[in-house]
Amino acid sequence: MAKKLTWSILIGFTLGLNLWAIPAVQIRAEDVPNFIGQRAVYDQNSDMFEWTPFDSMRTWWCFDTFPGGRTARVRLLSRTAGIPPAPDTFPNAEMVELDSLGDGNVTWSYLSETQFYLYVQGIDFEVSSIRFIGNYQPDYKCYAYPVYYGGSWNTAWTWTYDVGIPYQATEQHIKKAVARGKVKVPFSGDQYWPCLVIRDHMTFSDNFGTDDTRWIYEWVVPGRFGGANGVAAAQSTNGATQDFMIVENFFKQSQLYIPGWDLRCPDFTGTTIWGDTAYLGPYLVKTTITDSTGVGADSLFYRINHGPFLAAGRDSTVGNDYFYTISAQAQPCTLGYFLWAEDSFSVANMVDIWNTDPICAPESTYYQFVVTTGIEEESGNDTRTPGLTCSPNPFHDRIKLRYSLKPDTKSAALKAFDATGRLVRSFTPSLGSMPSALCFVWDGSDSFGNTLPAGVYYIILEAGAQKFIEQVIRIQ
């Protein structure tokens, strides 16, 4: 008995405008751009091929060389566009997703969504010109929101078909976001998109004796539609392990249309590239940023040696030229930096579509130079390094904010902001000759004692002229 293999990761992202930290991907129900009229085209392989097994430690992927040969299409339509009697069979569906795979099979998935789940209420498909109308019992909770790196969820359900004889099947999916980084597919051109990678262990059996087990990896990106937000997917042969080498089915997005959406990220040209220098700083960086709908958010991120990336907001703009400053350094070191920008459409619609210069920074590369000398520190005998760590992350009811300060630190501030940049809580760090490692325990409440909702927050430590940022996620 043929069946549909579920590919779609209907998830989006949650980060809005924030100039303090490198954007990350978290996915809520409202971040999925489910608009009727959307459509996407995928290059699908015509034959099985061998690849290097998926490595969860990787942070960027380019699928330009992976084979195609077939075409798969995905569209979102009104529920009533389905073939009768299916639209009447699933009256609570909000829309229908039409999938046309390269082998000629056609699937209509009737979808509805809440704040916490995506439901697939039923399925209607054709295999080898034979039509089946299925019904999940109960509705299949396809995805649980929010989804974030390291998050996992399990689903299992029973489905039946009216094929003239009794038919029943069970299907189970064990899913986990096992990697994050950037991905390049044909439609993205020379740009890499921020992504999560979902690993899905699918098992299927029916009363006809079918026994099928597969591993699926899917690359999902913020604000991009195509079989939900998936831009690429690889499926193993039946019975393979999660480290499979033979790919039976592979998809990569080659075309995409979303009504009214600007899908092109900002472009960078003429960025200042510093070489090794004995100059003490500060270091001016100029770049030209262009976008058809205008630049809505931008920042320079830099790191000292192997430390965390710090944000430097722009100093000024002249037309499309943007100017930033990396502060002077106190001692010889290696400095690395890259640029980041979102367009006005993404900011206005809270869609986290962004680009970096260099492309795919900092996952694969960033500009780097060596400072061969430096200014003397006033506290030359002290080597204590300021810093900030937050754990556990994600957290439920409490999180420890550990920070370190130099004994001669004159001023410090430790604050929590929500994803919109609103200050929600302030703490008062201790100064003076205290132990270097200090800690606050935050219960996820605001300054008035109100419990804050689940979501992304930013903990910022300002110690003198330095700033440290940690993104944390509060879950329910």
NORTAUR-V112840 format. One line per field, one symbol per residue. ss: DSSP state (H for helix, E for strand, - for the rest). phi: phi as a letter, one per 40 degrees, with the letter a starting at -180 (. if undefined). psi: psi as a letter, one per 20 degrees, with the letter a starting at -180 (. if undefined). A space follows every 50 residues. Layout:
BEGIN
ss=???
phi=???
psi=???
END
This chain:
BEGIN
ss=--------E----------------EE-HHH-------EEEEEEE---EE ---------EEE------EEEEEEEEE-HHH----HHHH-----EEEEEE -----EEEEEEEE---EEEEEEEEEEE--EEEEEEEEEEEEEEE--EE-- -EEEEEEEEEE------EEEEEEEEEEEEEEEEE-HHH----EEEEEEEE EEEEEE----EEEEEEEEEEE------E-EEEEEEE---------EEEEE EEEEEEE---------EEE-------E-----EEEEEEEE----EEEEEE EEEE-----EEE---EEE--EEEEEE------EEEEEEEEEEEHHHHH-- ---EEEE---------EEEEE---------------EEEEE---E---EE EEEE-------EEEEEEE----EEEEE---------EEEEEE--E----- E---EEEEEEEEE--EEEEEEEEE--
phi=.cacccbcbcababcccabcbcdbbbbbdcccccbchcaabbcbccbcab bcddbcccbabbbdcccbhbbbbbabbcdccccdcddccbccccabbbbb cccgcbbbbcbaabcbabbbcaababbfgbbbbbacbcdcccbbccbadg caabaaabbbbcbgbcaabbbbbbbaccaaibbbbdccgcbbbcabbbcb cbbaaaccgcbbbbbbbbcbbcgbciggbcbaabbcccgcccccbcccbb bacbaabbdgccbcccbbagccbcbdacccgcbcbbabbbacbgcbaaab bbbbfbcccbcbcccabbgccbbbbcccbcadabbbaabaabccdcccbf bcbabbbccgccdbaacaabccaacccccccbbcbcaabbacacbbbaac bcbbbcdcccaaabbbbcccgccbabbbccbgccdcbbabbbcgbccbgc ccccicbbbbbbbgcbbbbbcbbcbc
psi=pqrpophpnnqcripbppjhqpqroqprgiiomnppiqqqpqppqiqqrp rpqpoiiqjqppjhiqqchrpqqpqprqhiirpqjghhhmhiqhrppopo rijiqppopoqrqahhqppohrqorppljppqoropnapongppqrprpi qqqqqqrpqqqnjiqppqqqqqpoqpoirqcqqprhhicjqpqqqqpppo opqpqrjjjpoppqppppoqqpkpqnlcjpiqqpprrpjrrikqhppgpp ppphqppppjqojprqqqqkppoprqqjpirroppqqppqqhjqphqqqp pqqockaqpqqoqqgrqocjppprppqqqirprppqqrqqqqrhggghjl pmorrrorpkqjghrrpprpoiarqpqhmhipjppqrpqpqqorrfiqpp npqpqqhjphqqpoqpqaiijpphpqqoqqralrqhorpqopjjraijjp pqrqapqpppponciqpppppqppq.
END
